[in-house]
């Protein structure tokens, strides 16, 4: 538990309602029925007015190009011009605004108060405490308290904070605000540093009590060849086994928040299940580990690369038979993943590996569920409302409106979007240049694929258009159903 956030409705039609968040989640406010709080009879409220991203104890608000704006502590934020349409307003791409305990939001007649509850954090190891004993005025968890009593743990001088990421003492540049986690300058810089270098640095301390396995072996056993790609809090690398010469794909993910015991255990339980997946449509994950704020996942290397790389080599789109062959095999893998009780939730051209077999090219899913559960643990920080351009293009609408639900139908949509993209070189939605990505996803509205490429046979187009329907209930019910319809198209 990293804290708790409450949104208390203190005025307007919903007065008295309380929305409580204890984990990474979204909150959408507006007139439409897909909003978590929808007020259909307030003319000052837009269809999708604003969205909150909550990752306790942090809260951020984003105005979605509303007509009348969102008031934060009496100051107007966001909005579009009266002469602009909602689509034109969406191009303003208003930045996220951080909220604090006691802040007030006002939209139309509705007034909301933000309440943030932060649990104590151990001053020695940085762990979140739940009813742990204290030593004087400094909160100290049970494990560290026992260490003090046994003489194994030393208490530093009062007023010297410990970094919650690396556990080292440091001198802060100024006073640390109440409820804020203490993070040393090195770790603060590490958030923006190369993940592989952060992992090496974390492993060099060799005193991390949270290490899952002998994670130092991943650095000593493998040499870095090159970086393959990167995101906001992760990067993929091509590495070589120093003993065998075999190549592998190493993903390093940097937690942007305190790594609590409960969240770490949930995430590593999922990684354990992912390592056990074995299917011709899934790239095998070999092992994983953690050191400080860095997690790593080692997978088999696919020498033919990703679908994204293949499309670049092929001029921006693929021949019909090649694209269908790739997706058919990946759909078989996806159905297997779903049957094993997992969802992927990060399907896109760069996470779909390709492999040349005699007479055909096949697709394989990489790291199913890794990024989804990293997000669910809250480790990715505030990532929901600032998706990457590629990620947003292949994200089903309900991944925002029902953020914490692992719905297999979201994977069906993403796989349909990948096939659409492979055949046309374009994403299914009208993602006009400059448009806000979150607003584009929420607006929905997929362009029929034959409007983009009229040479696609009607039978194939019907299958793809069904897979990317905005309403989950109108899509194929399973990845297997999508596979069978695509095979027969």
Secondary structure, 3 states (H helix, E strand, C coil): CCCEEEEEEEECCCCCCEEEECCCEEEEEECCCCCCEECCCCCCCCCCCEEEEEECCEEEEEECCCCCCEEECCEEECCCCCCCCHHHHHCCCCCCEEECCCCEEEECCEEEEEEEECCCECCCCCCECCCCCEECCEECCHHHHHHHHHCCCCCCCCCCCECCCCCCECCCCCCCCCCCCCCCHHHHHHCCCCHHHHHHHHHHHCCCCCCCCCCCHHHHHEEEEEEEEECCCEEEEEEEECCCCCEEEEEEEECCCCCCHHHHHHHHHHHHHHHCCCECCECCEEEEEEECCEEEEEEECCCCCEHHHHHHHCCCCCCHHHHHHHHHHHHHHHHHHHHCCCCCCCCCHHHEEEEEECCEEEEEECCCCHHHHHHHCCCCCCCHHHCCHHHHHCCCCHHHHCCCCCCHHHHHHHHHHHHHHHHHCCCCECCCCCCCHHHHHHHCCECCHHHHCCCCCHHHHHHHHHHCCCCHHHCCCCHHHHHHHHHHC
